[in-house]
């Protein structure tokens, strides 16, 4: 990794750092820009950081627009701003994993990988080693609750915007040094603040696509030769053919044949047979799921028999569940009510009664 200044500011040295110095991740969007503005008003000394990431599937490997917008905001806020080149790390840890997961017939979550691996581990470690900055801030809608000497990750006050599902992978030791200034604020209010601050990105639309996907088409990122195969029902009867298992995820409905007027969904993907198995909606409900690569943020509640609330999709509702197995790196969860289409490779995140993250992992 390398740092490149975009403004004529001295790079802060370790002798300059203190408890009020924070590196703020600035994507060039409204949320991170307002987060930086709020932190400055709260008395923090800011260093703006924009990650350089690759753009997969196109000739150009740079994304200058976000760095430009972030640099302009940093200029308006009169704070130093740097580009942190993470292209090699991002390609290896996020894009390669994205491709591999799809080709294995599972469902990836690159946003969770980016946060856990790139932002909260590799980039944060680099900034601390190079600059001595121990605090990091982002524009995510989530909260860090500090109580009794412990820092906990919690859902945002605006539950419709909550992004704690994507943040569960942060190392627990880092939580007390994470600042999330938008956790108590809704999106409409954030846009109002952007207008109040006079930020040029106040009306910039939200990004709804994968940040590294060319033209928003994730299939261009996969860069694989299609391998057609059968689509079968649960009994093995042939219903049609597919153009490649990477085009499907568990729970998907589009692109499937109809039989007898029934709506069919992807039930499972059998990579070893290059086969997509489909079923009716009723066939896709499960009560018990397992997860690996578990990250625990609240050890006091991570134990067998605990009654918690879980979700397996970012936009899904919290559902009552019980920890059947709470092991090192793996867990088994039983939901009180059957859940629709748990997708291997996606994430399950568990919360306590107060919306605090207990643990999360990769559905297996």
C-alpha positions as CSV (number, residue, x, y, z in Angstrom):
1,X,0.0,0.0,0.0
2,X,1.1,3.6,-0.7
3,X,-0.2,7.0,0.3
4,X,-0.5,9.8,-2.2
5,X,-1.4,13.4,-1.0
6,X,-3.9,15.3,-3.1
7,X,-3.4,18.5,-1.2
8,X,-0.4,20.5,0.0
9,X,-0.6,19.3,3.6
10,X,2.2,17.7,5.6
11,X,1.6,14.1,6.2
12,X,1.0,13.8,10.0
13,X,3.8,12.1,11.9
14,X,3.5,10.0,14.9
15,X,4.7,12.8,17.1
16,X,1.7,14.9,16.0
17,X,-1.0,12.3,16.7
18,X,-3.3,12.3,19.7
19,X,-6.6,11.2,20.9
20,X,-8.4,13.7,18.7
21,X,-6.8,12.7,15.4
22,X,-8.9,10.4,13.2
23,X,-8.6,9.0,9.7
24,X,-12.0,9.4,8.0
25,X,-12.7,7.1,5.0
26,X,-14.0,9.5,2.2
27,X,-15.6,7.9,-0.8
28,X,-16.7,11.1,-2.4
29,X,-20.3,10.5,-1.5
30,X,-22.8,12.4,0.7
31,X,-22.5,10.1,3.7
32,X,-18.8,10.1,4.2
33,X,-18.5,13.8,3.4
34,X,-21.1,14.7,6.0
35,X,-19.4,12.4,8.5
36,X,-16.2,14.3,8.0
37,X,-18.0,17.6,8.4
38,X,-19.6,16.5,11.6
39,X,-16.4,15.2,13.1
40,X,-14.6,18.5,12.4
41,X,-17.4,20.3,14.2
42,X,-17.0,18.0,17.1
43,X,-13.4,19.0,17.5
44,X,-11.6,16.1,15.8
45,X,-8.4,16.7,13.7
46,X,-9.1,14.9,10.5
47,X,-7.1,13.2,7.8
48,X,-9.2,12.3,4.8
49,X,-8.5,8.9,3.2
50,X,-9.8,7.7,-0.1
51,X,-9.2,4.1,-1.1
52,X,-7.9,3.5,-4.6
53,X,-9.6,0.3,-5.8
54,X,-9.6,-1.5,-9.1
55,X,-12.4,-1.4,-11.6
56,X,-12.9,-4.9,-12.7
57,X,-13.9,-5.8,-16.3
58,X,-12.7,-2.5,-18.0
59,X,-9.5,-1.3,-19.5
60,X,-9.0,1.5,-16.9
61,X,-8.1,0.3,-13.5
62,X,-8.7,3.6,-11.8
63,X,-11.8,5.3,-10.4
64,X,-10.8,9.0,-10.5
65,X,-14.3,10.5,-9.9
66,X,-14.6,9.5,-6.2
67,X,-11.1,10.6,-5.4
68,X,-11.8,13.9,-7.1
69,X,-15.1,14.5,-5.2
70,X,-13.5,13.5,-1.9
71,X,-10.5,15.8,-2.5
72,X,-12.8,18.8,-3.2
73,X,-14.7,18.1,0.0
74,X,-11.4,17.9,1.9
75,X,-10.4,21.2,0.4
76,X,-13.7,22.8,1.4
77,X,-13.2,21.4,5.0
78,X,-9.6,22.5,5.0
79,X,-8.3,19.1,6.0
80,X,-5.4,17.0,4.5
81,X,-6.5,14.3,2.0
82,X,-4.7,11.3,0.7
83,X,-5.3,8.5,-1.7
84,X,-4.4,5.0,-0.3
85,X,-3.6,2.6,-3.1
86,X,-5.3,-0.7,-2.1
87,X,-5.8,-2.0,-5.7
88,X,-3.6,-5.1,-5.3
89,X,-5.1,-6.0,-1.9
90,X,-8.7,-5.3,-3.0
91,X,-8.3,-7.4,-6.1
92,X,-6.9,-10.3,-4.1
93,X,-9.1,-10.1,-1.0
94,X,-12.4,-8.9,-2.4
95,X,-12.7,-9.4,-6.2
96,X,-11.0,-12.8,-6.3
97,X,-13.1,-14.0,-3.4
98,X,-16.2,-12.6,-5.2
99,X,-15.4,-14.6,-8.4
100,X,-14.5,-17.8,-6.5
101,X,-17.6,-17.8,-4.4
102,X,-19.9,-17.4,-7.4
103,X,-18.1,-20.1,-9.4
104,X,-18.5,-22.4,-6.4
105,X,-22.3,-21.9,-6.6
106,X,-22.4,-19.7,-3.4
107,X,-23.5,-16.1,-2.8
108,X,-20.7,-13.6,-2.0
109,X,-21.0,-10.4,0.0
110,X,-18.2,-8.2,-1.2
111,X,-19.2,-5.2,0.9
112,X,-18.8,-7.2,4.1
113,X,-15.4,-8.5,2.8
114,X,-14.3,-4.9,1.9
115,X,-15.2,-3.6,5.4
116,X,-13.7,-6.5,7.4
117,X,-10.6,-7.1,5.4
118,X,-9.7,-3.9,3.6
119,X,-11.0,-1.0,5.7
120,X,-10.9,-2.4,9.2
121,X,-7.8,-4.6,8.9
122,X,-5.3,-3.9,6.1
123,X,-5.9,-0.1,5.6
124,X,-6.4,0.6,9.3
125,X,-3.2,-1.4,10.2
126,X,-1.3,0.5,7.5
127,X,-2.5,3.9,8.7
128,X,-1.6,3.2,12.3
129,X,1.9,1.9,11.3
130,X,2.6,4.7,8.9
131,X,1.0,7.7,10.6
132,X,0.3,6.5,14.2
133,X,-3.4,7.2,13.7
134,X,-5.4,4.8,15.9
135,X,-8.9,6.2,15.3
136,X,-10.9,5.5,12.1
137,X,-14.2,7.0,11.0
138,X,-16.7,6.1,8.2
139,X,-20.0,7.3,7.0
140,X,-21.9,4.1,7.7
141,X,-25.3,4.1,9.4
142,X,-24.5,2.2,12.6
143,X,-23.5,3.1,16.1
144,X,-20.7,2.3,18.6
145,X,-22.1,2.2,22.1
146,X,-19.5,2.7,24.8
147,X,-20.6,1.5,28.3
148,X,-18.8,0.1,31.3
149,X,-15.4,0.1,29.6
150,X,-16.7,-1.9,26.6
151,X,-17.5,-0.8,23.1
152,X,-20.3,-2.5,21.2
153,X,-21.5,-2.3,17.6
154,X,-25.2,-1.5,17.4
155,X,-27.9,-0.9,14.8
156,X,-28.5,2.7,13.6
157,X,-31.2,4.8,15.0
158,X,-32.8,4.9,11.5
159,X,-33.4,1.2,11.1
160,X,-34.3,1.6,7.4
161,X,-30.7,2.8,6.8
162,X,-28.9,0.5,9.2
163,X,-25.7,-1.0,7.9
164,X,-24.4,-2.9,10.9
165,X,-25.0,-6.1,8.9
166,X,-22.0,-5.2,6.7
167,X,-19.8,-4.1,9.6
168,X,-19.9,-7.2,11.9
169,X,-16.5,-8.3,10.7
170,X,-14.6,-5.5,12.5
171,X,-12.0,-6.8,14.9
172,X,-13.4,-6.5,18.4
173,X,-10.3,-4.7,19.6
174,X,-10.9,-1.9,17.1
175,X,-14.4,-1.0,18.2
176,X,-13.4,1.5,20.8
177,X,-11.4,3.4,18.2
178,X,-14.2,3.5,15.6
179,X,-16.3,6.6,15.0
180,X,-19.6,6.4,13.2
181,X,-21.1,10.0,13.4
182,X,-24.2,9.1,11.3
183,X,-25.5,6.5,13.6
184,X,-28.1,8.7,15.2
185,X,-29.0,10.4,11.9
186,X,-31.4,9.6,9.0
187,X,-30.6,10.0,5.3
188,X,-32.9,13.0,4.8
189,X,-31.2,14.8,7.6
190,X,-27.8,14.0,6.2
191,X,-28.7,15.6,2.9
192,X,-29.9,18.7,4.8
193,X,-26.6,18.9,6.6
194,X,-24.7,18.6,3.4
195,X,-26.7,21.6,2.1
196,X,-26.0,23.5,5.3
197,X,-22.3,22.8,5.1
198,X,-22.3,24.0,1.4
199,X,-20.8,20.7,0.2
200,X,-20.9,20.4,-3.6
201,X,-22.0,16.7,-3.4
202,X,-25.2,17.5,-1.4
203,X,-27.4,16.3,-4.3
204,X,-25.2,13.4,-5.4
205,X,-27.3,10.2,-5.8
206,X,-26.6,7.2,-3.7
207,X,-24.5,4.5,-5.3
208,X,-26.6,1.3,-5.7
209,X,-24.1,-0.9,-7.6
210,X,-21.0,-2.8,-6.8
211,X,-18.2,-0.2,-6.6
212,X,-15.8,-2.3,-8.6
213,X,-18.2,-3.8,-11.2
214,X,-18.0,-2.4,-14.7
215,X,-21.3,-0.7,-15.7
216,X,-22.9,-2.3,-12.7
217,X,-22.8,-5.8,-14.4
218,X,-21.3,-8.3,-12.0
219,X,-21.1,-10.9,-14.7
220,X,-18.3,-8.9,-16.4
221,X,-16.3,-9.2,-13.2
222,X,-16.6,-13.0,-13.2
223,X,-14.6,-13.3,-16.5
224,X,-15.4,-17.0,-16.9
225,X,-16.4,-19.3,-19.8
226,X,-20.1,-20.3,-19.6
227,X,-20.7,-24.0,-18.7
228,X,-24.4,-24.8,-19.6
229,X,-26.1,-27.5,-17.5
230,X,-29.4,-28.8,-16.3
231,X,-32.1,-27.2,-14.2
232,X,-34.0,-29.9,-12.3
233,X,-36.6,-30.1,-9.6
234,X,-36.2,-31.8,-6.2
235,X,-37.0,-35.2,-7.7
236,X,-34.3,-34.8,-10.4
237,X,-36.7,-34.3,-13.3
238,X,-35.2,-32.1,-16.0
239,X,-37.1,-28.8,-16.4
240,X,-34.7,-26.8,-18.6
241,X,-31.1,-25.7,-19.0
242,X,-28.9,-22.9,-17.6
243,X,-26.0,-21.0,-19.1
244,X,-23.8,-21.3,-16.0
245,X,-24.3,-21.7,-12.2
246,X,-22.6,-18.4,-11.6
247,X,-25.8,-16.7,-12.9
248,X,-27.9,-18.0,-9.9
249,X,-28.1,-17.7,-6.2
250,X,-30.3,-19.6,-3.7
251,X,-33.7,-18.0,-3.5
252,X,-33.6,-16.5,-7.0
253,X,-36.7,-16.6,-9.2
254,X,-35.8,-14.9,-12.4
255,X,-34.5,-16.9,-15.4
256,X,-36.2,-20.1,-14.3
257,X,-38.7,-22.3,-16.2
258,X,-42.3,-22.6,-15.0
259,X,-44.0,-26.0,-14.5
260,X,-47.7,-26.3,-14.1
261,X,-48.0,-22.6,-13.5
262,X,-46.0,-22.8,-10.3
263,X,-43.4,-20.2,-9.3
264,X,-40.1,-21.8,-8.9
265,X,-37.0,-20.7,-7.0
266,X,-33.4,-21.8,-6.8
267,X,-33.3,-24.3,-4.0
268,X,-29.6,-25.2,-4.2
269,X,-26.7,-25.2,-6.6
270,X,-24.7,-28.4,-7.1
271,X,-21.4,-27.4,-8.4
272,X,-20.1,-31.0,-8.7
273,X,-22.9,-31.8,-11.2
274,X,-23.1,-28.2,-12.7
275,X,-26.8,-28.4,-11.8
276,X,-29.3,-25.9,-10.5
277,X,-32.0,-27.5,-8.3
278,X,-35.3,-25.6,-8.1
279,X,-38.4,-25.9,-5.9
280,X,-41.6,-24.1,-4.8
281,X,-41.3,-21.3,-2.3
282,X,-42.5,-23.7,0.5
283,X,-39.5,-26.0,-0.2
284,X,-37.0,-23.3,0.5
285,X,-37.7,-22.6,4.1
286,X,-35.2,-23.7,6.8
287,X,-35.1,-23.3,10.6
288,X,-31.5,-24.4,11.3
289,X,-28.4,-22.9,9.6
290,X,-24.7,-23.2,10.2
291,X,-22.0,-20.5,9.7
292,X,-18.2,-20.5,9.6
293,X,-15.6,-17.7,9.8
294,X,-17.5,-16.3,12.8
295,X,-16.5,-13.0,14.3
296,X,-17.6,-12.4,17.9
297,X,-18.2,-8.8,19.1
298,X,-20.1,-9.6,22.3
299,X,-18.6,-12.7,24.0
300,X,-20.9,-12.5,27.0
301,X,-23.9,-13.4,24.7
302,X,-22.1,-15.8,22.4
303,X,-22.9,-19.1,24.1
304,X,-25.1,-22.1,23.5
305,X,-28.8,-21.6,24.4
306,X,-28.8,-17.8,24.0
307,X,-32.0,-16.3,22.6
308,X,-31.0,-13.7,20.0
309,X,-32.3,-12.1,16.8
310,X,-30.7,-12.9,13.4
311,X,-30.9,-11.8,9.8
312,X,-29.4,-13.4,6.7
313,X,-29.9,-10.6,4.2
314,X,-29.0,-7.0,4.5
315,X,-32.6,-5.9,3.9
316,X,-34.2,-8.7,5.9
317,X,-36.1,-8.3,9.2
318,X,-34.7,-9.5,12.5
319,X,-36.1,-12.9,13.5
320,X,-36.0,-14.6,16.9
321,X,-33.4,-17.4,17.0
322,X,-31.4,-19.5,19.4
323,X,-27.7,-20.3,19.4
324,X,-27.5,-24.1,19.3
325,X,-23.7,-24.2,18.9
326,X,-21.3,-21.3,19.7
327,X,-17.9,-22.6,18.7
328,X,-14.5,-21.0,17.8
329,X,-15.1,-19.9,14.2
330,X,-18.3,-21.7,13.7
331,X,-21.9,-21.6,15.0
332,X,-25.3,-23.2,14.5
333,X,-28.5,-21.2,14.8
334,X,-32.1,-22.4,15.1
335,X,-34.8,-19.8,14.2
336,X,-38.1,-19.8,16.0
337,X,-39.8,-19.6,12.6
338,X,-38.6,-21.0,9.3
339,X,-36.6,-18.6,7.2
340,X,-36.7,-18.3,3.4
341,X,-33.8,-19.5,1.3
342,X,-30.6,-19.3,3.4
343,X,-27.9,-18.8,0.8
344,X,-24.5,-20.4,1.4
345,X,-21.8,-17.7,1.2
346,X,-24.1,-14.9,2.5
347,X,-23.8,-13.6,6.0
348,X,-25.8,-14.2,9.1
349,X,-25.6,-11.6,11.8
350,X,-26.9,-12.0,15.4
351,X,-28.2,-9.2,17.6
352,X,-29.3,-9.0,21.2
353,X,-32.6,-7.5,22.4
354,X,-31.1,-3.9,22.2
355,X,-29.9,-4.2,18.6
356,X,-26.2,-4.8,19.5
357,X,-24.2,-7.1,17.3
358,X,-23.3,-10.3,19.1
359,X,-21.6,-12.2,16.2
360,X,-21.7,-12.8,12.5
361,X,-20.4,-15.3,10.0
362,X,-20.6,-16.9,6.6
363,X,-23.5,-19.2,5.9
364,X,-22.3,-22.7,5.1
